[in-house]
Amino acid sequence: MTDIAFHFNVPDKLSYSCRLLRKAYLSGAQLVVTGAPEMLAELDQLLWTFSALEFVPHYRMTTAAKSDTAHGKTLAATPVLLVESLRDCAHHGVLVNLDSDIPDQFERFDRFIEVVTTLDVDRLAARHRWKHYADRGYALKRHDLAVAGDSA
């Protein structure tokens, strides 16, 4: 069964995600990040610039790009994929959700991380997702950055 963790009280979703992805990448994990196209575009740019000394290899799959599936071997070797939809994604290690919706096929991943900011609209959507997963028997872990400090 998929391990689900909620990272609550994140002050800046994209900056936190960059640090989270860097840490997971350095540990050898393969990751998939899902979210709205605009957010993924911003994250893509930020992953290139957030640290002058470190690079997180990543690829942004877009629904408009026809060549994504043609480069299957390259995509399988890329440790971080930014995707709008999980249907064409072969990775199944760690899923990071930056969206307010429940991603289809999240259960095929070993680990699943929900990133939740301090904004009321984000927290309310997270409560609905939490209830959805809990009602289906998933054991949920809570990582509260307000208590733990802002570390990733």
Helices and strands as residue ranges (DSSP letters): E 3-10, H 13-26, E 31-34, H 37-49, E 58-61, G 69-71, H 72-77, E 80-83, E 94-97, G 106-108, E 111-117, H 120-135, E 140-144, H 145-148
